Amino acid sequence: MIPSGYVLDSIGLGVWFATISFYLLLFIYLYFFKWRQTKNIFLLSLGVFFVCLAIGRVFFMIHDFFLVPNVFLISINPLFGYFLINPWYWRLGSFWQWIALGWLTLGMTMTLLENRILQRIIPIIPFIAAFVILLVPEDLLFSFEIEQLNYFVPQFIFLQDPLITYLNFGISSQIPIITGFLYQPSGMVYVVTNYILVALYALIIPLIFFYVAWQGIGTIRKRALLLGFGFTIYYVGRVLQATLIRTYLSTPLSIILAPALAMVALILIYYGIRFEELE
């Protein structure tokens, strides 16, 4: 029997497991049944994109659902601290997500764009971001300053053993055992990569497909539209996972909506890939 406090987490975990399975099935289909027949570089890059997403999501699931935070005091007052979860699972998850994006943009630019400069610039940035996130010093990726934590993560945690209750800007009338700030990545590198660059690529990728749909006719237009809408929905789900957005959502939405949107996006992408066969 699942305790009532963990039902939503269990549902969210289950949906993410289903999403990872879908990632792997799409990789198998694209690599073994499509690319080996057509040798189309876009299909190969799309397959690698999905398998890298699956690897990255495993690290994120460990980080989000299984790691227990450590409490670090920020003053001599033993009731005031911040909560730190092992950052290496987050780093590795983000690394594979950016590698996935690099492969996707590599295949897209090589097959859909003719401009040589864009073919080189668009794919290289995600690969650089991946290694930056993995290798930069912790003080550039994470912030220990309370003002920054409060700005980027407007959320207090009240820890009352054995339960943790999340309250947005909430002030408890009862003094809890430990009061502190939820520790999240909020340093300069994190903000640039996971807010600015992600937002930029979340616009670029669907726009390339919509541009192809606008220029194309018939099957090409319909396939590009399905792929464009699929990646739009996928990146909407990614935005909902961002810390800034997640803190303003209700708990069910923040846990379940992102993987549910990812599943819808994958279905549209799958039909976009197979559109000509299914007509």
Number of C-alpha atoms within 10 A of each C-alpha: 4 8 7 8 10 10 13 17 17 16 14 23 18 14 20 23 17 14 22 23 14 20 23 19 15 22 24 16 14 24 19 13 11 18 18 12 10 10 11 14 15 21 22 21 23 25 27 25 25 26 23 23 24 25 19 24 22 17 19 19 18 13 20 16 12 9 12 12 14 11 17 14 15 15 9 8 9 12 14 17 20 22 17 16 17 12 15 12 19 21 23 21 26 24 26 24 24 27 23 27 26 24 23 23 27 22 21 22 21 17 13 15 14 10 10 10 9 13 19 14 13 18 21 17 16 26 19 14 22 23 17 17 23 18 12 11 11 15 13 15 23 20 19 16 11 15 10 14 22 16 11 19 23 18 22 21 23 22 15 13 9 5 9 11 9 15 14 14 12 12 12 10 6 6 11 14 12 18 22 20 19 21 25 20 24 24 19 13 20 20 17 15 21 19 15 12 16 19 16 11 16 19 14 15 21 22 17 18 22 21 15 20 21 14 10 14 12 8 14 16 18 19 25 25 23 24 27 25 19 25 24 19 22 23 23 17 21 17 19 21 18 13 19 16 13 17 20 15 13 10 14 13 16 21 23 19 17 23 25 19 20 25 23 17 23 22 17 23 23 19 16 22 19 13 17 12 7 8 6
